[in-house]
Structures are given as structure tokens and as C-alpha cells.
Amino acid sequence: MKYYSHGFTLIELVITMAVLGIVLAFGIPAFNGVIENNRVTTQANSLLGAVNYARSEAVKRGEIVSLQSEVGGFGNGWCVILGPLDGCQNARDNDLLVREFGATRAITVNAGGTNGVSFDNRGYRLAPAGNVVIGMQSDNCQANADGRRELTVSTAGRASLTREECE
């Protein structure tokens, strides 16, 4: 009489679990970096979309439209408002708010003192003077790692994103 084995032995199961544990021990920390990078990219693209939205609304409406940071900076969120830079809360109070965007999570935002950008009825940037550069990076970004995103708004109103090294 012959007996056929249908399944795994205990030794095969233990070895498989050990190999799986080793692979996960090395794989999960690397995956966290991918998640952080995607989070920064998503927030930077959201801010880029808000800049382009504010610019297109200024042209469509034929009046000044601004992208304004919340109190405390862009890390606390931003909004698109009608008129010059005047604060998101003031825009809410005076029914000038067009769209709001929530706060970033586990991301450092450095706007270099800039609290917003205004566009005229032709889509050109009115304020502030000089270059507008807003940088975003993960709170855990290692120095010299390629995980920082910089949003630049030119005088002509064109917004672009670049990938930079973390600070």
C-alpha cells in the first residue's frame, strides 16, 4: 500500500516563514521611502494645480485672483481667493473664497517668506516681486537625497515643478 503526501511538512513551512521574514525585514524600510516620496509628489502636484487654477480663474473672470497660504504658511493649507492677497480667513468672511486645500501631513514646506501669489486678468503674476519658489520635502528626508520638490512661478505666471536634493 502506497501513501502519498498531500501538503507541506512542518520543516518546509518553517523555512518558508523564515525566508519571508528576512525579505520583509529588508523590504519594508525601503518601501517607506517610496511612500514618503509619493506623499511629497502628491502635495507638490496639488500646489501646482492650485497655482494653475488661480491663474486660469484670473483670466476667465477678468480680475485679480490669488493663491494664499493659510495662517502659519503653506504647510497649514492654502486657498484660491478673488482679489489681492488678503488671507484665507478674510476671504471666507467676505465670500471671496474660490477653493480651499488642506494642510500637508509629515511634509515641511519652505516658501521663503512668501504667503501667496496673485495673477492679473492676463494670467501674469502681480505679487510678490522677485522669484517665487516654494519647496516641499518629507520630514524624514535625508540630506543630499533626491526627495525635495520646488515649485517656481515665473513673472509671466508659468508654474513649474523640479526635483531637488533635500536640505
FENHU-V790769 format. One record per residue. SS is DSSP state (h for helix, s for strand, l for the rest). OMEGA is omega as a letter, one per 30 degrees, with the letter a starting at -180 (NA if undefined). Layout:
ss=[SS;SS]
omega=[OMEGA;OMEGA]
This chain:
ss=[l;l;l;l;l;l;l;l;l;h;h;h;h;h;h;h;h;h;h;h;h;h;h;h;h;h;h;h;h;h;h;h;h;h;h;h;h;h;h;h;h;h;h;h;h;h;h;h;h;h;h;h;h;h;h;h;h;h;h;h;h;l;l;l;s;s;s;s;s;s;l;l;s;s;s;s;s;s;s;s;s;s;l;l;l;l;l;h;h;h;h;h;h;l;l;l;s;s;s;s;s;l;l;l;l;l;s;s;s;s;l;l;l;l;l;s;s;s;s;l;l;l;l;l;s;s;s;l;l;l;l;s;s;s;s;s;s;s;l;l;l;l;l;l;l;l;l;s;s;s;s;s;s;l;l;l;l;l;s;s;s;s;s;s;l;l;l]
omega=[a;l;l;l;l;l;a;l;l;a;l;l;a;l;l;l;l;l;l;l;l;l;l;a;l;a;a;l;l;a;l;l;l;l;l;l;l;l;l;l;l;l;l;l;l;l;l;l;l;l;l;l;l;l;a;l;l;l;a;a;a;l;a;l;a;l;a;l;l;l;a;l;a;l;l;l;l;a;l;a;l;l;a;a;a;l;a;a;l;l;l;a;a;l;l;a;l;a;l;l;a;a;l;a;l;l;l;l;l;a;l;l;l;l;l;a;l;l;l;a;l;l;l;l;l;a;f;l;l;a;l;l;l;a;l;l;l;l;a;a;l;l;a;l;a;a;a;l;l;l;l;l;a;l;l;l;a;a;l;l;l;l;a;l;l;l;NA]
